[in-house]
Amino acid sequence: MLYYKTQEEIELIRESSLLVSKTLAEVAKHIRVGITTLYLDKLAEEFIRDHGGVPAFLDYNGFPNSLCVSVNSQVVHGIPNDAELKDGDICSVDCGVLKNGFYGDSAFTFPIGEVKNETLRLLEITKESLYKGIEKAVAGSRLGDVSAAIQQHAESNGYSVVRELVGHGIGRNLHEKPEVPNYGKRGSGMVLKEGLVIAIEPMINLGGKAVIHEHDGWTVRTADNKPSAHFEHTVAIRKNKADILSTFDYIEEALKENKIKVIN
């Protein structure tokens, strides 16, 4: 079942998505060498609740925390813990919020300290792949056009696309139809129509595309243990140009203040 949103509903999703963006900016203010991912999780939960929201991931199908924090070869769904972030790490932080009956969802991968150039390049291409997909998220395009744009940009730069995990529709539920793969064929899939809201989230690997699931039941990591990056926006389908409901602007401002490299 596809749920098309009214303009009023899209504005409520935007409000939730912007709270996610501001929460990730709060993370950006504190993320550094020596910080624990559990500290970041507690910080995020407090920030979300202080601003009238509820952490969307906490207790979702039993997930124990408010953030998914995935370090280095962890692709997604990493569980925050007491391990300290180290110089040279990369750290994907995925956040969801429920506010006024609607969900927002966004993710950003942060470089920690002095990160290898080849890994920084992975972050750049993954982020670019997200925007390549968003460019195709307009009324009249097909879902496969979004997927193909992401895949083409990632693979043409020598990276691989995770197949087992996908983006999704979002609204009154955190995960709605349709699934939004990060690979596919142009001209395939459903026709995109105004009122559809989707979370587009490329998960791109430095090495091969294969992943394994950890024994904790949540964490997904690369099979070859090479780094993986993840960026995500919540997007409303419009005529001519997609409407990005979340933003990285707050995050990038905080990173500059924190003297952390901003990924172009």
C-alpha positions, 0 to 999 in steps of 0.5 A: 500500500502506497501512502501519498501525503498532502502538503500539510503532511509533508510539512509535518514530515519536514518538521520531523526531518529538520529535528533529525538534522539538528540532532545530527548537528548536535552529534557533530558538535561533540564527535571526536577522537576519544568519545564513545558512541554511547555518549553520542546516543544519550546526547541525541536522545536528550536533544530529541526529547527536549525538542518535542520529539521521540527517538524513532529507533529506540525499541523499534523491533527491539533496537536498544538505542536512539541512534544507529552508529556504525564505525568503519566496516560496519555498514548500518544498524551498529549499536552504540557502546562504550568503545571510544572512537579512534583517530582515522575512523569513519562513523555513520550516524543514522537518526530517526524522529517521531514528532506530531505523528510523522517520522523523519530519517537521515544519516551522515558519515563523519570522519574522525581525526586524520582519515586516509584519503582513499576513505575520504574519497569513499565518503565524498562519492557516497554523498554525491551518489545520494544527490545523484539519486535525489536529482531523479526523484521527481514526478514522472520519473521511475523508481529505477531511475533513482536507483540507477543514478546512485549505482552508476555514480558509485560503481563508475568511481570504483566502489560497490553498492550494498544490495541487501539494504534499501531506502524506503517510504516514510510518513506515519510509519518509519518504513513504508512502501516503496522500497528504494534500492541503491541499484537498478535499471533506468526506466524500471519500477513504479512511476513517481508521483507528487505526494510520495515521500521516500528516504534515499540512503546509499550504502557504498563499500570501498571493497566488495558489495557482500555484507554479513550480519553480526551475532547481535542481530542488528549490525551489518558489516562488510564481508571483506572488513573494508570501510563502508559509508552511508548518507541519507535524506528524506525527500518529497517527490515534486514536479521538476525538482525533489524537495529535500525535507532534511538538510546537512547544512546544520551538520556542516556548520557544526563540523566547521566549528568543530574543525572537522573536515567537511565532505564536499 
